[in-house]
């Protein structure tokens, strides 16, 4: 059986004494696996980062203006992470918190520009070739409007804070925890906007691997560096990707050949 996480499994195999037959059935106890922080940082996280990037390159083979859609999702993922850290760190506002907030505000401005570019250059029904293209265009228009409206709300609040931060009119960031559900909704909308672009004949396969692997691997392992989360999910990730590979490359769905090659490359790594 071909296992795509060979570099991960080699670490586990060196550090544990379970048999090959045990591994073939994906049956192992994470508590018996010992991976050093250095190995996790230098080998596992970069390997997972490559897998996530290559997955996005698969999407670029099958989705129009995918680069821009992924850019929106990545900005929103970064804003979610930054804001969660900021709220915990800045119970009392100081200069450093204000600097961090300016960085956060700049990202909201960047997001606004990306959305504007897509709305200006990509959202044209004249580019639609079939019913699926029309449906995707309608959903993208709706989703981008929702994200943009929420983003304007965040930008307006940040502007008020930054303008008054050193004056007698200073307005503290009261109810700043309300930003978290807003940012979460924006991120979820951006993710759904990407999957809605995929051809309905194989969309469910990509929804499956996104929800069961890529989404959490990127957020909690690649970005957050959570080794324990990785150990708990390694078995599930192996099963999920093997299933995805079988559903796409080993099936009769009409997936572009370049996308199949990238999926097989990840599988055989």
C-alpha positions as CSV (number, residue, x, y, z in Angstrom):
1,X,0.0,0.0,0.0
2,X,1.4,3.3,-1.0
3,X,1.5,5.8,1.8
4,X,2.1,9.5,0.9
5,X,3.4,10.6,4.3
6,X,6.6,8.6,3.9
7,X,8.8,11.2,5.5
8,X,6.5,11.4,8.5
9,X,6.1,7.6,8.8
10,X,9.9,7.1,8.7
11,X,10.2,9.3,11.8
12,X,7.5,7.3,13.5
13,X,9.0,4.0,12.5
14,X,12.4,4.9,13.8
15,X,11.0,6.1,17.1
16,X,8.6,3.2,17.7
17,X,8.8,-0.6,17.8
18,X,5.4,-1.6,16.3
19,X,5.4,-4.1,13.4
20,X,4.9,-3.4,9.7
21,X,1.7,-5.3,9.8
22,X,0.4,-3.0,12.5
23,X,1.2,0.0,10.4
24,X,-0.5,-1.4,7.3
25,X,-3.8,-1.3,9.1
26,X,-3.1,2.3,10.3
27,X,-3.3,1.0,13.9
28,X,-0.9,2.8,16.2
29,X,-0.9,4.6,19.5
30,X,0.2,8.3,19.2
31,X,1.4,8.1,22.8
32,X,4.1,5.5,21.7
33,X,5.4,7.9,19.0
34,X,8.2,10.2,19.9
35,X,9.0,13.1,17.6
36,X,11.4,15.8,18.7
37,X,10.5,19.4,18.4
38,X,13.3,19.9,15.9
39,X,12.1,17.1,13.7
40,X,8.6,18.5,13.8
41,X,9.8,22.0,13.0
42,X,12.4,21.1,10.3
43,X,10.8,18.2,8.6
44,X,7.1,17.7,9.3
45,X,5.7,21.3,9.1
46,X,7.6,22.1,5.9
47,X,6.4,18.9,4.3
48,X,2.8,19.6,5.2
49,X,3.2,23.1,4.0
50,X,4.3,21.8,0.6
51,X,1.3,19.4,0.5
52,X,-1.1,22.3,1.2
53,X,0.6,24.4,-1.5
54,X,0.4,21.6,-4.0
55,X,-3.3,21.1,-3.1
56,X,-3.9,24.7,-4.0
57,X,-2.1,24.2,-7.3
58,X,-4.6,21.4,-8.0
59,X,-7.4,23.9,-7.4
60,X,-5.8,26.3,-9.9
61,X,-6.1,23.7,-12.6
62,X,-9.9,23.5,-12.2
63,X,-11.1,26.9,-10.9
64,X,-11.2,30.2,-12.7
65,X,-9.4,33.2,-11.0
66,X,-8.3,30.7,-8.3
67,X,-5.2,32.7,-7.3
68,X,-7.4,35.7,-6.2
69,X,-9.9,33.5,-4.3
70,X,-7.1,31.7,-2.5
71,X,-5.5,35.1,-1.7
72,X,-8.8,36.3,-0.1
73,X,-9.0,33.1,2.0
74,X,-5.3,33.4,3.1
75,X,-5.8,37.0,4.2
76,X,-8.8,36.1,6.2
77,X,-7.1,33.2,7.8
78,X,-4.2,35.5,8.7
79,X,-6.7,38.0,10.1
80,X,-8.4,35.3,12.2
81,X,-5.1,34.2,13.7
82,X,-3.8,37.7,14.3
83,X,-7.0,38.9,16.0
84,X,-7.2,35.9,18.3
85,X,-3.7,36.6,19.4
86,X,-4.3,40.3,19.7
87,X,-7.4,40.0,21.9
88,X,-5.5,37.7,24.3
89,X,-2.4,39.9,24.4
90,X,-4.1,43.3,24.5
91,X,-6.4,43.4,27.4
92,X,-4.9,46.7,28.2
93,X,-4.0,48.8,25.1
94,X,-0.3,49.9,24.9
95,X,1.9,51.2,22.0
96,X,2.8,47.7,20.8
97,X,-0.9,46.8,20.6
98,X,-1.5,49.9,18.5
99,X,1.3,48.9,16.1
100,X,-0.2,45.4,15.8
101,X,-3.6,46.9,15.1
102,X,-2.2,49.1,12.3
103,X,-0.8,45.9,10.7
104,X,-4.2,44.3,11.1
105,X,-5.8,47.3,9.5
106,X,-3.4,47.2,6.6
107,X,-4.5,43.6,5.9
108,X,-8.1,44.6,5.8
109,X,-7.2,47.3,3.2
110,X,-5.3,44.7,1.2
111,X,-8.4,42.4,1.3
112,X,-10.6,45.3,0.1
113,X,-8.3,45.8,-2.9
114,X,-8.3,42.1,-3.8
115,X,-12.1,42.0,-3.6
116,X,-12.4,45.1,-5.8
117,X,-10.1,43.7,-8.4
118,X,-12.1,40.5,-8.7
119,X,-15.4,42.4,-8.9
120,X,-14.0,44.6,-11.6
121,X,-12.2,42.1,-13.8
122,X,-13.6,38.6,-13.1
123,X,-17.3,38.9,-12.3
124,X,-18.8,39.1,-15.8
125,X,-21.5,36.8,-16.9
126,X,-20.2,37.1,-20.5
127,X,-17.4,34.8,-19.4
128,X,-19.9,32.1,-18.4
129,X,-19.9,29.0,-20.7
130,X,-22.5,26.9,-19.1
131,X,-25.0,26.7,-16.2
132,X,-22.4,25.8,-13.7
133,X,-20.4,28.9,-14.6
134,X,-23.5,31.1,-14.1
135,X,-24.2,29.5,-10.8
136,X,-20.6,30.0,-9.6
137,X,-20.7,33.6,-10.8
138,X,-23.9,34.3,-8.9
139,X,-22.5,32.7,-5.7
140,X,-19.2,34.6,-6.0
141,X,-21.0,37.9,-6.4
142,X,-23.0,37.2,-3.3
143,X,-20.1,35.9,-1.2
144,X,-17.8,38.7,-2.1
145,X,-20.4,41.3,-1.2
146,X,-20.9,39.6,2.2
147,X,-17.1,39.6,2.9
148,X,-16.7,43.1,1.6
149,X,-19.5,44.5,3.8
150,X,-18.1,42.8,6.9
151,X,-14.6,44.0,6.0
152,X,-15.8,47.6,5.8
153,X,-17.3,47.3,9.3
154,X,-13.9,46.1,10.6
155,X,-12.1,48.9,8.7
156,X,-14.4,51.6,10.0
157,X,-14.0,50.5,13.6
158,X,-10.2,50.3,13.3
159,X,-10.0,53.7,11.7
160,X,-12.0,55.3,14.5
161,X,-9.7,53.6,17.1
162,X,-6.4,54.6,15.4
163,X,-7.5,58.2,14.7
164,X,-8.5,58.8,18.3
165,X,-5.9,56.6,20.1
166,X,-3.8,59.5,21.2
167,X,-6.5,62.1,21.8
168,X,-9.1,62.9,24.4
169,X,-11.7,61.3,22.1
170,X,-10.1,57.9,22.4
171,X,-12.6,55.1,21.9
172,X,-11.5,51.8,23.5
173,X,-12.0,48.6,21.6
174,X,-15.1,47.6,23.6
175,X,-16.8,44.4,22.4
176,X,-13.7,43.5,20.4
177,X,-14.5,39.9,21.0
178,X,-17.5,40.3,18.6
179,X,-14.9,40.6,15.8
180,X,-14.1,36.9,16.2
181,X,-17.4,35.4,15.0
182,X,-17.4,38.0,12.2
183,X,-14.0,37.0,11.0
184,X,-14.9,33.3,11.3
185,X,-18.0,33.9,9.1
186,X,-15.9,35.7,6.6
187,X,-13.3,32.9,6.5
188,X,-16.0,30.3,6.1
189,X,-17.6,32.2,3.3
190,X,-14.3,32.5,1.5
191,X,-13.7,28.8,1.8
192,X,-17.2,27.9,0.5
193,X,-16.7,30.4,-2.4
194,X,-13.7,28.3,-3.5
195,X,-15.4,25.0,-3.4
196,X,-18.5,26.3,-5.1
197,X,-16.4,27.0,-8.2
198,X,-15.5,23.3,-8.6
199,X,-17.4,21.3,-11.1
200,X,-20.4,19.6,-9.4
201,X,-19.4,16.2,-10.9
202,X,-16.4,16.0,-8.5
203,X,-17.0,18.8,-6.0
204,X,-17.9,16.4,-3.2
205,X,-14.4,14.8,-3.4
206,X,-12.7,18.2,-2.9
207,X,-15.1,19.1,-0.1
208,X,-14.2,15.9,1.6
209,X,-10.4,16.4,1.5
210,X,-10.7,20.0,2.4
211,X,-12.8,19.3,5.5
212,X,-10.9,16.1,6.5
213,X,-7.4,17.2,5.9
214,X,-6.2,20.4,4.2
215,X,-8.2,22.9,6.3
216,X,-7.1,21.8,9.7
217,X,-3.6,20.8,8.6
218,X,-2.9,24.4,7.3
219,X,-4.5,26.2,10.3
220,X,-3.3,24.1,13.3
221,X,-0.1,22.5,12.1
222,X,1.5,24.6,9.3
223,X,0.5,28.0,10.9
224,X,0.1,27.2,14.6
225,X,2.7,24.5,14.9
226,X,0.6,22.2,17.1
227,X,2.6,19.0,17.2
228,X,0.1,17.2,19.5
229,X,-2.7,18.0,17.0
230,X,-0.6,16.5,14.2
231,X,0.0,13.3,16.2
232,X,-3.7,12.9,16.9
233,X,-4.7,13.4,13.3
234,X,-1.9,11.6,11.4
235,X,-3.8,8.4,11.0
236,X,-6.9,10.2,9.9
237,X,-4.9,12.3,7.4
238,X,-3.3,9.2,5.8
239,X,-6.7,7.5,5.4
240,X,-8.3,10.7,4.0
241,X,-5.7,11.3,1.4
242,X,-5.6,7.7,0.2
243,X,-9.4,7.9,-0.1
244,X,-9.2,11.2,-2.0
245,X,-6.5,9.8,-4.3
246,X,-8.7,6.8,-5.1
247,X,-11.8,8.9,-5.6
248,X,-10.1,11.2,-8.1
249,X,-7.2,9.6,-9.9
250,X,-8.4,6.0,-9.6
251,X,-12.0,6.7,-10.6
252,X,-13.7,7.6,-13.9
253,X,-14.4,11.3,-13.0
254,X,-13.3,13.8,-15.7
255,X,-10.6,15.6,-13.7
256,X,-8.0,17.6,-15.8
257,X,-4.8,15.6,-16.4
258,X,-2.5,18.1,-14.8
259,X,-4.6,18.0,-11.6
260,X,-4.4,14.2,-11.6
261,X,-0.6,14.4,-11.9
262,X,-0.3,16.7,-8.9
263,X,-2.5,14.6,-6.8
264,X,-0.5,11.5,-7.7
265,X,2.7,13.4,-7.0
266,X,1.5,14.2,-3.5
267,X,0.3,10.6,-3.0
268,X,3.7,9.1,-4.0
269,X,5.9,11.5,-2.1
